[in-house]
Amino acid sequence: EARYRYWSYRDEQADGSKKKANVDSLQYRIFPTAEINDNWHVNARLTGKTELSKDKDTSPADGNMKLTYIYADGKYKNFEVKLGRQNLYSAADEGMVTDDYFSGAQVTFGNKLKAALEAGRWNINAYGNETVTKGAVTDAANYQGIDLGYTLGKMTMGAAYRHFNSDVFKTAIGYDGKTDDANIWSVGGRYTFSKNVALAADYASNTKADDYKKSGNVELDYKAANKANKGSWGAFVAYRYLGANVSLMPTYDTARAANNEKGWDFGASYIPFTNVLTTLGYFNGKDLATNQKADTLYARVSFFF
């Protein structure tokens, strides 16, 4: 995949002025796989980056591509094991808490009721949102989690618990300066009214934080863009409340860098040609700490091959 993405952050300052910051990023992604036997495969991703506004390569200094993840994946009937660096995705809340990668193990079992058990290390200092990691002194957090999901007709539901341990939390805004744990509980659900309309709602709380310890999301989806179908499109409107000590690295394109915000999020995607995805997004809200306005513009073009 060749992926171009653009962000424009427009944050209100205390004197009423607006601070603007733009990110202009081009990525090239390769997804190699290797078959071990009928049940086991190795999956990986190599990523190269360029910041177009600075004409600067952000991969390793020698210009090589960077290994983003690699893991062994063993699939059996109603049972799966993943070992290595892999997705850290909070499925119960559809990525409201985390959408990144961790190093460790995941075991998933079940059919209609699925349970995923995870344990390992996550480089929170490098990948967590900047509100939490500012002033951080450690690179990786110890991590354990369980994620439950259940499907009943048109309804999907989830509940999860995730525990992170790191000195990062001792310096995080909204913590007491002594606690180095995050205990995050989350629930979520999605109801599909028809092939074109779905409504999702999610809630999460960090019981170890004093402030910015809750997150919530309500999203209405209409249709969906399918890269194989030229002319297909989809759109959504959502209201998000993202406490920094809960949504450590959320999946939302307009709120990944320094989320501690609440507001409305809009997005639309369109397939102008087969295997070409275009997306536009806009977030309009306020910072939870300062109550000042925070806007984000987002655009993406991806070529799949």
C-alpha positions in Angstrom: 0.0 0.0 0.0 1.1 3.5 -0.8 -0.6 5.9 1.6 -0.7 9.7 1.7 -2.1 11.4 4.8 -2.5 15.1 5.8 -3.5 16.5 9.2 -4.0 20.2 10.0 -4.4 20.9 13.8 -5.9 24.2 14.7 -5.9 24.7 18.5 -7.2 27.8 20.3 -4.7 29.4 22.7 -5.3 31.2 26.0 -5.1 34.7 24.3 -7.7 33.7 21.7 -5.3 33.1 18.9 -5.0 29.8 17.0 -1.9 27.6 16.9 -1.7 25.7 13.6 0.4 22.6 12.9 0.4 20.5 9.7 1.6 17.0 9.1 2.2 15.9 5.5 3.0 12.2 5.4 3.7 9.6 2.7 4.0 5.9 3.6 4.9 2.8 1.6 3.8 -0.5 3.2 4.7 -4.1 2.3 3.0 -7.1 4.0 5.1 -10.3 3.6 3.7 -13.6 4.8 5.3 -17.0 5.1 3.6 -20.4 5.4 5.0 -22.8 8.0 2.3 -25.5 7.8 -1.5 -25.8 7.4 -2.1 -24.1 10.8 0.9 -21.7 11.2 2.0 -18.6 9.3 4.3 -15.7 9.9 2.9 -12.3 9.2 4.9 -9.0 9.0 4.8 -5.4 7.8 7.6 -3.2 6.5 7.0 0.5 6.5 8.8 3.5 4.9 7.9 7.1 5.7 8.5 10.5 4.2 7.4 13.8 5.7 6.6 15.8 2.5 6.5 19.2 4.1 10.1 18.8 5.3 11.3 16.6 2.4 12.6 14.3 5.2 12.8 10.5 5.5 11.5 9.4 8.8 12.6 5.7 8.5 16.0 4.6 9.9 18.9 6.9 9.0 20.2 4.6 6.3 16.9 4.9 4.4 15.9 1.3 4.9 12.3 0.4 5.6 11.3 -0.3 9.2 9.9 -3.5 10.5 6.5 -2.4 12.1 5.4 -5.9 13.3 6.2 -9.6 12.9 4.4 -12.5 14.6 3.7 -16.2 14.3 0.0 -17.0 13.9 -1.5 -20.4 14.6 -5.1 -21.0 13.6 -7.2 -23.9 14.7 -11.0 -24.5 15.0 -12.3 -21.9 17.5 -8.7 -21.3 18.7 -5.9 -18.9 17.6 -2.4 -18.1 19.0 -0.3 -15.1 18.1 3.3 -14.7 19.2 5.5 -11.7 18.5 4.9 -8.0 17.8 1.3 -7.7 16.8 -1.9 -5.6 17.0 -2.9 -4.0 20.2 -6.5 -3.2 19.3 -9.3 -2.8 21.9 -12.0 -4.7 20.0 -14.6 -4.4 22.7 -14.8 -0.6 22.2 -13.8 -0.7 18.5 -10.4 0.9 19.1 -11.5 3.8 21.4 -8.8 2.8 24.0 -5.9 1.5 21.8 -5.0 0.8 18.2 -1.3 0.2 18.0 1.2 -2.7 18.4 2.7 -4.6 21.3 5.2 -7.4 21.8 3.9 -10.5 23.5 1.3 -13.2 23.1 -2.4 -13.3 22.4 -4.7 -16.4 22.7 -8.2 -16.2 21.2 -10.9 -18.9 21.6 -14.6 -19.2 21.2 -17.2 -18.9 18.4 -20.2 -16.6 19.0 -18.7 -15.7 22.4 -15.0 -14.9 21.8 -12.3 -14.3 24.4 -8.9 -12.8 23.7 -6.2 -13.0 26.4 -3.1 -10.8 25.9 0.2 -10.1 27.8 3.4 -8.4 26.9 5.1 -5.0 26.6 3.9 -1.8 24.9 6.2 1.1 24.0 3.9 3.7 25.5 6.5 6.4 25.6 6.9 6.3 21.8 3.3 5.5 20.7 1.0 6.7 23.5 -0.8 10.0 23.2 1.3 13.0 24.0 -0.8 14.2 26.9 0.1 11.1 28.9 3.7 10.6 27.7 4.9 14.2 28.2 7.8 14.0 30.7 7.9 10.2 30.5 11.1 8.5 31.7 10.5 4.9 30.6 10.0 3.3 27.1 7.7 0.4 27.6 4.8 -0.5 29.8 3.9 -4.0 31.1 0.6 -5.0 29.7 -2.1 -7.6 30.4 -5.6 -7.7 29.0 -8.8 -9.7 28.3 -11.3 -8.8 25.6 -14.7 -10.5 25.3 -17.0 -10.3 22.3 -20.5 -11.7 21.6 -22.6 -11.7 18.4 -26.3 -12.1 18.5 -28.1 -11.5 15.2 -27.6 -7.9 14.2 -26.1 -7.0 17.5 -22.4 -7.2 18.5 -21.3 -6.5 22.1 -18.0 -6.4 23.9 -16.4 -5.9 27.3 -12.7 -5.7 28.2 -10.2 -5.1 30.9 -6.6 -3.8 30.3 -3.8 -3.2 32.8 -0.8 -1.1 32.0 2.1 -0.6 34.4 4.7 2.2 33.7 6.4 5.2 35.3 4.8 7.2 32.5 1.6 7.5 34.6 3.6 9.1 37.5 4.1 12.2 35.3 0.8 12.1 33.4 -1.7 14.9 33.8 -4.7 13.7 35.9 -2.6 11.4 38.1 -1.5 11.9 41.7 2.2 11.6 40.9 2.6 8.3 42.7 0.5 5.7 40.8 2.2 3.9 38.0 -0.8 1.7 37.0 -3.7 2.1 34.5 -6.7 -0.2 35.0 -9.0 0.4 32.0 -12.5 -1.2 31.7 -14.5 -0.8 28.5 -17.8 -1.9 27.0 -19.2 -1.4 23.5 -21.9 -2.4 21.2 -23.0 -2.1 17.6 -26.4 -2.6 16.0 -26.7 -3.0 12.3 -30.2 -1.8 11.2 -29.7 -2.7 7.5 -26.8 -3.3 5.1 -26.3 0.5 5.0 -26.9 1.8 8.5 -25.3 0.9 11.8 -25.1 2.6 15.2 -22.2 2.0 17.7 -21.7 3.2 21.3 -18.7 2.7 23.6 -17.6 3.6 27.1 -14.4 3.2 29.0 -12.9 4.2 32.4 -9.5 4.2 34.1 -10.1 3.5 37.7 -6.5 4.5 38.7 -6.6 8.0 37.3 -8.0 11.1 39.1 -8.9 13.1 36.1 -9.5 12.6 32.3 -10.4 9.1 33.3 -13.4 8.5 31.1 -14.0 8.1 27.4 -17.2 7.7 25.4 -18.2 7.4 21.7 -21.5 7.3 19.8 -21.1 6.8 16.0 -23.6 6.5 13.2 -22.3 4.8 10.0 -23.9 4.9 6.6 -22.7 2.5 3.9 -19.0 1.7 3.5 -16.3 2.2 0.9 -15.0 -1.1 -0.5 -11.6 -0.8 -2.3 -12.7 -3.5 -4.8 -15.8 -1.7 -5.9 -15.3 1.5 -7.9 -17.8 4.1 -6.9 -18.6 2.7 -3.5 -18.6 5.2 -0.6 -19.3 5.5 3.1 -19.8 8.2 5.7 -20.1 8.6 9.5 -20.9 11.2 12.1 -19.8 10.7 15.7 -19.6 12.5 19.1 -16.5 11.5 21.0 -15.3 12.3 24.5 -11.7 11.1 24.8 -10.1 11.3 28.2 -6.3 11.1 27.8 -5.8 8.6 30.6 -8.3 6.2 29.0 -7.9 6.6 25.2 -4.1 5.9 25.3 -3.9 5.5 21.5 -7.3 5.6 19.8 -8.0 4.5 16.3 -9.7 7.7 15.2 -7.7 9.5 12.4 -8.5 13.0 13.8 -7.5 12.2 17.4 -4.3 10.2 17.7 -1.5 12.6 18.7 -2.5 14.4 21.9 -6.1 13.5 22.5 -7.8 14.9 25.6 -10.8 16.3 23.7 -14.5 16.2 23.2 -16.5 17.1 20.1 -18.0 16.1 16.8 -16.2 14.0 14.3 -17.3 13.7 10.6 -15.8 11.6 7.8 -16.5 10.3 4.4 -14.6 7.8 2.1 -15.0 7.2 -1.7 -13.4 4.7 -4.2 -12.8 6.7 -7.4 -11.0 3.8 -9.0 -10.6 0.1 -8.0 -8.0 -0.2 -5.2 -7.8 3.6 -4.6 -9.3 4.9 -1.4 -9.9 8.6 -0.6 -11.0 9.9 2.8 -11.8 13.3 4.3 -12.4 14.0 8.0 -13.1 16.9 10.3 -13.1 17.1 14.1 -14.6 20.1 15.8 -14.4 20.2 19.6 -12.7 21.4 22.8 -9.7 20.5 24.9 -10.9 18.9 28.2 -8.2 20.6 30.3 -8.5 24.1 28.9 -12.0 24.2 27.4 -10.4 25.9 24.4 -11.4 25.0 20.8 -9.6 22.2 19.0 -10.2 21.5 15.3 -8.6 18.9 13.1 -8.7 18.5 9.3 -7.7 15.1 7.8 -7.3 13.7 4.3 -6.0 10.4 3.0 -5.4 8.8 -0.4 -4.3 5.1 -0.5 -3.3 2.9 -3.4 -3.5 -0.8 -2.8 -1.6 -3.4 -5.0 
